[in-house]
Amino acid sequence: MDRYLLISADCHAGPLPDVARSYVDSKFVDRFDAWIADVDAKNARRADHTGEAIYGDEAMGDFDVESAVAGGGMDGAWDSKRRLEEMKGDGVVAEVIFPGGSMQTVGPFGAGLMTYQYEQDAALWLEGCRAYNRWLADFCAEAKGQRGGVGLITVDDIDVTVAEVKWLREHDVSGGIILPGDTNGQPFYNHPRYEPLWAVCEDLAMPIHTHSGWTPNYGNFDGSLGIFLYEIGWFAHRPFHFLAWSGAFERHPKLRFVMTEQGATWIPDALEQLDRTYEMPMFRHLRRKLPLKPSEYFRRNGFIGAAFMGDDATVARHEIGVDKLMWGSDYPHMEGTWPHTAEKLNDAFKNVPRNEVEKIVGGTAASVYGFDLDKLLPLAAEFGPERSSLGID
């Protein structure tokens, strides 16, 4: 084929408030109305964690002048038809969808990626996740085969969590699940209570994701935003340490663990440090239940959703693993590659062999998420990036 199969492993979407309300169970609607009306409280919770807005006025101004945005492109965060137009214009034939579409969209009761979803009644958090998942199932069905939705879960009751994973698979939300960054007072992820969750995700081929968004509460103080931005990636890939050391990957060799929008170049040093601990003679008892090094579990079970991937990651691609990297546009977020994906891809992959480009920009994602190539390849042949425009022979 003369064009690349371009699959974004990191995009975002969400419902507008009125639409979100229609997916909330009737017994929670009054609580939703009170929650959505309390804008001041939501803004205060955000300030409590980062001290100030994540994006400054200058950055917002830069993004607002983009012609694609001025033409209504951000509507693609919730508008299915507009989204397909933007995807086609960017050369993207399929996408993996995480929550958090835009400033206009909502996760019911705050359900999503950010810290403050946990600071409420656990029943509301659970309903928020379920309402979002119901909306996501319908949104993915509007472009069947081109959208791999990633569902939301809570971990207060693992039987309930397992049932939600099964519901997601039954309703073709097959992109997997997001593992919460905070366990809401429950033990962390090396605890055996999570074994049924790992088992059902392996059995149903549902990838487990971590995505940047959660950190501890740093307070409304000077410097909180900088601390948040520096540490947000570390907290996102921290669960990998727990699953590796606890033997979850040993017990579940087919489990797929994807770390998305948290950079990629940290991987080689992190794996080297983990392996160094594993191999130290004084800690050799660690090996009694773990026959593989942490890096070997990553090579078998782990993947990186490399949103807005730059040439720093392509330079380190062999250390990270060419077949571990999955490019993402981060559509429709302002820090992503849209609406300049062609230009950004050219910058990132200009010195990369085309067979490696093929894996990173779509081939690996197609395998990890089970996209139907019979459906996607004709689309790629129609509007995917030309092979001559990216990489080298």
Secondary structure as the mmCIF struct_conf table of DSSP 4:
data_model
#
loop_
_struct_conf.conf_type_id
_struct_conf.id
_struct_conf.beg_label_comp_id
_struct_conf.beg_label_asym_id
_struct_conf.beg_label_seq_id
_struct_conf.end_label_comp_id
_struct_conf.end_label_asym_id
_struct_conf.end_label_seq_id
STRN STRN1 ARG A 3 ARG A 3
STRN STRN2 ILE A 7 HIS A 12
HELX_RH_AL_P HELX_RH_AL_P1 PRO A 17 SER A 22
TURN_TY1_P TURN_TY1_P1 TYR A 23 TYR A 23
BEND BEND1 VAL A 24 VAL A 24
HELX_RH_3T_P HELX_RH_3T_P1 SER A 26 PHE A 28
HELX_RH_AL_P HELX_RH_AL_P2 VAL A 29 ALA A 37
HELX_RH_AL_P HELX_RH_AL_P3 VAL A 39 THR A 50
BEND BEND2 GLY A 51 GLU A 52
BEND BEND3 ILE A 54 TYR A 55
HELX_RH_AL_P HELX_RH_AL_P4 ASP A 57 ASP A 64
TURN_TY1_P TURN_TY1_P2 VAL A 65 VAL A 65
HELX_RH_AL_P HELX_RH_AL_P5 SER A 67 ALA A 70
TURN_TY1_P TURN_TY1_P3 GLY A 71 GLY A 72
HELX_RH_3T_P HELX_RH_3T_P2 GLY A 73 ALA A 77
TURN_TY1_P TURN_TY1_P4 TRP A 78 TRP A 78
HELX_RH_AL_P HELX_RH_AL_P6 SER A 80 ASP A 90
TURN_TY1_P TURN_TY1_P5 GLY A 91 GLY A 91
STRN STRN3 ALA A 94 PHE A 98
BEND BEND4 PRO A 99 PRO A 99
BEND BEND5 MET A 103 GLN A 104
HELX_RH_3T_P HELX_RH_3T_P3 PRO A 108 GLY A 110
BEND BEND6 GLY A 112 MET A 114
HELX_RH_3T_P HELX_RH_3T_P4 THR A 115 TYR A 118
BEND BEND7 GLU A 119 GLN A 120
HELX_RH_AL_P HELX_RH_AL_P7 ALA A 122 ALA A 141
TURN_TY1_P TURN_TY1_P6 GLU A 142 GLN A 146
STRN STRN4 ARG A 147 GLY A 149
STRN STRN5 GLY A 151 LEU A 152
BEND BEND8 ASP A 156 ASP A 157
HELX_RH_AL_P HELX_RH_AL_P8 ILE A 158 GLU A 170
TURN_TY1_P TURN_TY1_P7 HIS A 171 ASP A 172
TURN_TY1_P TURN_TY1_P8 SER A 174 GLY A 175
STRN STRN6 ILE A 177 ILE A 178
HELX_LH_PP_P HELX_LH_PP_P1 LEU A 179 PRO A 180
BEND BEND9 GLY A 181 ASP A 182
TURN_TY1_P TURN_TY1_P9 ASN A 184 GLY A 185
BEND BEND10 GLN A 186 GLN A 186
TURN_TY1_P TURN_TY1_P10 TYR A 189 ASN A 190
BEND BEND11 HIS A 191 HIS A 191
HELX_RH_3T_P HELX_RH_3T_P5 PRO A 192 TYR A 194
HELX_RH_AL_P HELX_RH_AL_P9 GLU A 195 ASP A 203
TURN_TY1_P TURN_TY1_P11 LEU A 204 ALA A 205
STRN STRN7 ILE A 208 HIS A 211
BEND BEND12 SER A 212 SER A 212
BEND BEND13 ASN A 220 PHE A 221
TURN_TY1_P TURN_TY1_P12 ASP A 222 GLY A 223
HELX_RH_AL_P HELX_RH_AL_P10 SER A 224 SER A 246
TURN_TY1_P TURN_TY1_P13 GLY A 247 GLY A 247
HELX_RH_AL_P HELX_RH_AL_P11 ALA A 248 ARG A 251
TURN_TY1_P TURN_TY1_P14 PRO A 253 LYS A 254
STRN STRN8 PHE A 257 THR A 260
BEND BEND14 GLU A 261 GLN A 262
BEND BEND15 ALA A 264 ALA A 264
TURN_TY1_P TURN_TY1_P15 THR A 265 TRP A 266
HELX_RH_AL_P HELX_RH_AL_P12 ILE A 267 GLU A 279
HELX_RH_3T_P HELX_RH_3T_P6 PRO A 281 ARG A 288
BEND BEND16 LYS A 289 LYS A 289
BEND BEND17 LEU A 292 LEU A 292
HELX_RH_AL_P HELX_RH_AL_P13 PRO A 294 ASN A 301
STRN STRN9 GLY A 302 ALA A 307
TURN_TY1_P TURN_TY1_P16 PHE A 308 PHE A 308
HELX_RH_AL_P HELX_RH_AL_P14 ASP A 311 VAL A 315
TURN_TY1_P TURN_TY1_P17 ALA A 316 ALA A 316
HELX_RH_AL_P HELX_RH_AL_P15 ARG A 317 ILE A 320
HELX_RH_3T_P HELX_RH_3T_P7 VAL A 322 LYS A 324
STRN STRN10 LEU A 325 GLY A 328
TURN_TY1_P TURN_TY1_P18 TYR A 331 PRO A 332
TURN_TY1_P TURN_TY1_P19 MET A 334 GLU A 335
BEND BEND18 GLY A 336 THR A 337
TURN_TY1_P TURN_TY1_P20 TRP A 338 PRO A 339
HELX_RH_AL_P HELX_RH_AL_P16 THR A 341 PHE A 349
TURN_TY1_P TURN_TY1_P21 LYS A 350 ASN A 351
BEND BEND19 VAL A 352 VAL A 352
STRN STRN11 PRO A 353 PRO A 353
HELX_RH_AL_P HELX_RH_AL_P17 ARG A 354 GLU A 358
HELX_RH_PI_P HELX_RH_PI_P1 LYS A 359 GLY A 363
HELX_RH_AL_P HELX_RH_AL_P18 THR A 364 TYR A 369
TURN_TY1_P TURN_TY1_P22 GLY A 370 GLY A 370
HELX_RH_AL_P HELX_RH_AL_P19 LEU A 373 PHE A 383
BEND BEND20 GLY A 384 GLY A 384
HELX_LH_PP_P HELX_LH_PP_P2 PRO A 385 PRO A 385
STRN STRN12 GLU A 386 GLU A 386
HELX_RH_3T_P HELX_RH_3T_P8 ARG A 387 SER A 389
BEND BEND21 LEU A 390 GLY A 391
STRN STRN13 ILE A 392 ILE A 392
#
